[in-house]
Amino acid sequence: MASPAVDDYLKTIYHHTEWQNDPITPSQLASVLGLAPSSVTEMVRKLAAQGLVSHRPYGPITLTDAGRRRAASIIRRHRLIETWLVREFGYAWDEVHDEAEVLEHAVSDRLLDGIDTLLGHPRFDPHGDAIPDADGDVDRGPFVLLAEASPGHTGEVIRVSDRDPELLRAVEAVGMHVGTRATVQDAARVRIGEDEVALPEGAASGIWLSA
């Protein structure tokens, strides 16, 4: 069952557990995709029949090994394209998601391999999300969500959620980006170098630091 709709389901399930461990529920999946619960239930049933997800009625949804491999392949395409657009075409990190959503279904495997080689086989996209390798594996170090970090914790910004372009712009405006070294003061403030910086609203739940 090869289709953009199936890919979107698998990507969403994969994304949900990239940075935390709780599996996604049908209601959460419906909310993220903006679909009716009944539509999600029917598609999840089809995905389970295809051997791509495991699910019991009213329980959480998890990817099977086959589903994870397929999801990782789709995400690899998306994140390589985002990186390509930023490095080679001058896109800002808040501009690439929608473009990559379109291109990931159109780029051939041969072109994707060429992009990967051109970029030097990057491990992370512009937002700090890990790019799976050709086997679907990722290499990511330990991390902590800024909102859950203890005061005084110092680490590099390793990921900023790309869910909200406005948040990306606001984070950039206060001088934070992937690679910035910051010390947590509290959930609303960090210290960068000698400067204390007030975080934009919602930023603490969308920024991850090295542990």
C-alpha angles and dihedrals in degrees: 000000000000112000140125089247092058090045091053092053093049093046092050093050090047093048092051094067100034094094102020135028108234112107119236121262124219091250091052091048091050091049095050093046093043092233136132114267090238091057091050092048091054094048093046088053089054093047090051090051088053090053093244100115139025117223141154122198112286090357131112123282123237133179120248118224089266091048092049092050091051093045091049090051092053092045091049089057093047096048096043089052091049090051091047092051092050098044101037105027104032098243117161118240091251092055104054106071099076093043091051091048088062099039097046089073094047106043115095123229089248093054091045090054089050091051090049091051093045091053093047096250097292118210097204137037124229091276094051096256113145116252109222114232123236090279093052095253124136131201112212130156127223116293144181130208108244091231089058098041119112118246108268094030111140123199145132121271101251100171140016117191113249093202093102120039090196091058090051090053092046093049091049091048092061091050101261126131139141106304097028112135111224139173117216116236095172137315091292103040140046134179118235111187106313094337128093109217127200110222121230116253110282094011096115089063092049103046126079125197131199109265 
